[in-house]
């Protein structure tokens, strides 16, 4: 029996797999061929997602994602929320700063045969880099 998808399953990706560090949830919800079109995975599928989330957790040990909204249309889902953490490990060549990040994201997922098969994600990279002090923050207008 194929698993049906709803907003709660999308929330589980973040609330259980990411925030509770229950990486086995990725095995349950992601297809073996899962790809992320905006964050290249080292390998496709759950193992690739575990590696990417592991990179964030290594750099931000208290990394978490708070989902605000999930919308669905057929086999397509989108979620919006915030991610946060304290920069205590190397992140993409940036030495630990000890600074807090709190930035927004929006993503778009496609489900096929009851599994998440692909997604696109847009995170506020500029805001995150400004919070880390890598890019100067814009002065208020």
BELUR-V491531 format. One record per residue. SS is DSSP state (hx for helix, st for strand, lp for the rest). BURIAL is # if it has 9 or more other C-alpha atoms within 8 Angstrom, else .. Layout:
BEGIN
ss/burial
SS/BURIAL
SS/BURIAL
END
This chain:
BEGIN
ss/burial
lp/.
lp/.
lp/.
lp/.
lp/#
lp/.
hx/#
hx/.
hx/#
hx/#
hx/#
hx/#
hx/#
hx/#
hx/#
hx/#
hx/#
hx/#
lp/#
lp/.
lp/.
lp/#
lp/#
hx/.
hx/#
hx/#
hx/#
hx/.
hx/#
st/#
st/#
st/.
st/.
st/#
st/#
st/#
lp/#
lp/.
lp/.
lp/.
lp/#
lp/.
lp/.
lp/#
lp/#
hx/#
hx/.
hx/#
hx/#
hx/#
hx/#
hx/#
hx/#
hx/.
hx/#
hx/#
hx/#
hx/#
hx/#
lp/#
lp/#
lp/.
lp/#
st/#
st/#
st/#
st/#
st/.
st/.
st/#
st/.
st/#
st/.
lp/.
lp/.
st/#
st/#
st/#
st/#
st/#
st/#
st/#
st/#
st/#
st/#
st/#
lp/#
lp/#
lp/#
lp/#
st/#
lp/.
lp/.
st/.
lp/.
lp/#
lp/.
lp/.
lp/.
st/#
st/#
st/#
st/#
st/#
st/#
st/#
st/#
st/#
st/#
st/#
st/#
st/.
lp/.
lp/#
st/#
st/#
st/#
st/#
st/#
st/#
st/#
st/.
st/.
lp/#
hx/.
hx/.
hx/.
hx/#
hx/#
hx/#
hx/#
hx/#
lp/.
lp/.
lp/.
lp/.
lp/.
lp/.
lp/.
lp/.
lp/.
END
